[in-house]
Structure formats: structure tokens, C-alpha cells
Amino acid sequence: MKYEIRAAKEDDCKDVSRMIMELAVFEKMPDQVAISSKELQRDGFCQNPLFQCLVAEVPEEHGSKDGHTVVGYSLYFYTYSTWKGPTVYIEDLYVMPDFRRDGIGQALMTKVAQVAKEKRCVRLQLAVLDWNSPARDFYAAKGGQDLTVSQGWHFIRFDGQALEDLVLNAPKD
């Protein structure tokens, strides 16, 4: 199948927002999505964007049954390892089900890797749900290491009241 991987434009935010919800449904957490295309536009297309995004687009004649031509995306941002240096973190890598197995997911991931190398990043990181064996197998086949298994690393999150409690206990200026 013919497709193009390109940097997302502000106009793509509606499609990215739609696919974020599709991914959340797949991950059995649609009630967790609290962001809209407006926030994506604000946060990704401002003077200091908080994320970067690539999209996969197919020609109109190969679009989805609902007429969508933007059929995949990878949303990523930069972090910094005090041990290794610049790092890119892929928050989402998603391809609509009817467009999987055509190389689009691999193309999105390898394009993020290429961008990361251009920015002198020394590693690419992401998280995957433990039950998502196809994704885990895909990343392993590409050389990805499961750090929970190999090194015992766990991701920790503070949100909601836990985040508020941390803020309340911050030193006063």
C-alpha cells in the first residue's frame, strides 16, 4: 500500500485526536482520554511545542471506509537521561486496524528514530501494556529491550490528588 509519513500539521489534530480515542478504546481505557484536538493544537503547535507528531497518510482512493486518509500517528517528545543524554520518548504509536501489516507502524517508528538521531538522541523509549503481546513482539523483533524484565525498571506516575499533594508540599518561594 502506498502511504506517506510526514510531520503533523495543525489541521491534523482532529485526526490525531480521533486516533487517540481509537487507541484508548483498544487499550480498554476510553474514559481516561481528557484531551481534545484544541489542546493538541495548543500544546503541539505553539512557540515551544510540548510534543512532536508524525502522521501516516494514504491517498484518498485508499482511505478508510469512513473516508479518513490520515491512518496512523506517532506522538513523541524529548527527555534527558542523566546517564546517557538526550532521549526521545514515544507516547503513542498507532495505526488504524485496517491499515496494519502494511509497514506503516514500522515506518512511523523508524522515522521517529531517524529524527531522534538527527537531534543526537542516544535512545528511544516507550511503554507498552503487559497484555499487548503483538506490540511487545513487534518491539522485541526490532531490538527493543523490556526493561521491566531485564533491569527491573517500573514506570511511576503521579496524577490527580497525588500530583496536587506534591504541589502543596513544594517549598515556598
N, C-alpha and C positions, 0 to 999 in steps of 0.2 A: 504494500500500500504506500502511496505517495503521501508524504507529510513534511512539514517544516517545523523546526524547533527555533523559536525566536524569543527575544526579550518581551515580556508582557508590556502592554501599553495600558494607560489608564482606562481605556474603553474595554479592556479585557476583564476588568474587575467583576463584572456581573457574571461572566462565565466562570471565573475562578471561584467566586462565592457559591455558585451553583454546584461546582465540583467539590468544594469543601463540604457541603452538606451531603453530597453523594458518598464521600469518603466517611463522614461521620455515621451515616446510616450503615455502611458496610462494617464499620468498627463497633456497631451497636451502641453508639453514643450520640444520637442526633440531638438530644436535649442539651448537650454540652456546648453547642455552637451558639455563641452570643455576638458574633461579628457579622457585619453586613458589607456589601460592596462599597458603601460610603466610607467605612473605617479602613478598608483595604486601600481605597484611593488616597485617603488622608495619610495613612502610615507608610505607604509604599511609593508615593509619587509626590513627595514633599522635598524641601531643600536637603534634608538629611534623612533619606529613607531608612526605615527600620528593617526592611527586608528587600530582597530581590526576588524576581519570579520569572521563570521561563514557561512558555506555553507550547503545546503541540497543536498545530493546525493542519487540517486536511482540506483539500479542495471541496467546494460546495457540492459537487456531484458525488462525493464520498462521505458527506456529512451524516450525522446520526439520523435516526428515524424521526427525531424531533427537530431536525434542521440545524443542529449545532455543528459548527466546524472547528471550534476550539475543544479538543477532546482529551487533553491531558495537561498537567502542570507540575512544576516543581517549585516550591516556595522555600527559600533558603536565606540565611543571614550569617554574618561573621561573628566568631567568638575568638577568644585568645587563650591558648594554653601556656601557663607559666613554665611548663616543662619543655614544650616543643615550639610554640609560636602561633602564628595565625592559623585559624581553623575555620572551615565552613561547616555549618550545621544545616542539614536538610530537614525542615519541619514536615513537609508533605511531598510525597512523590505519588501521583495518582494518574491513572489512565482509565477512561470510561471502559466498562466491561466489553463492549462490542469492538473495541479497538486494541485489546490486549493481544499479545503474541505476535505483534507486527513489528516489534523492535522499538516502539515508542518509549516505553519505560526506560529501557537501556539508553536510548538516545538522550532522554532528559537527564538521566543520572550522569552520563559521560560528559555532557555539555556543562553541567554544574562542576564536575571535576576539572574540566578544561579552564573554566572561569576561575576556579579556586587556584589552580597552578599559576595562572596569569597574575593573580593577586598575592603570590608567594605563600599560599597556604600549604601547610605540611601534612594536613589530614582532613578527611571528610568524615563527619559523624552523623548519625541519625538514630532514631529509636523505632522499634517495631514491636507490636503486641506479641506476646508469647504464643498465642494460638494461631497467628497468621503464618502458618508453615510455608505457603507458596512464596511470600515475601522474604521470609528468613532464608529459604533455599536459594532464592534469586540473589540475595546479597552475598550469601556464602559462596555461590558459584562465581561471583565476580571478585572474590578475595576478601570480602568483609569479615571482620572478626566479631564474634559475640562476646563482648567484654564482661557480661554478667557471668558467662560460663568460664571464660579463660582467665579473668582477673578479679572477678567478684565485684565489679563496679555496679552500683544501683543508681538510678535517677531519683532525685528527691525534688519535690515540688512544694512550694508554699503558695496558697491562694486563698481567696475568701477571708474568713476571720483569722486564719493563721498569718496571712500577709498583713492584715490590719494590726494584729498584735505585735508583729515585728516592728512595724512603723511606730506604734505607740511607745515602744521601748527604745527607740533610737535616741542617741544623745541629743540634748537640746543645744542649739547654736548659741 
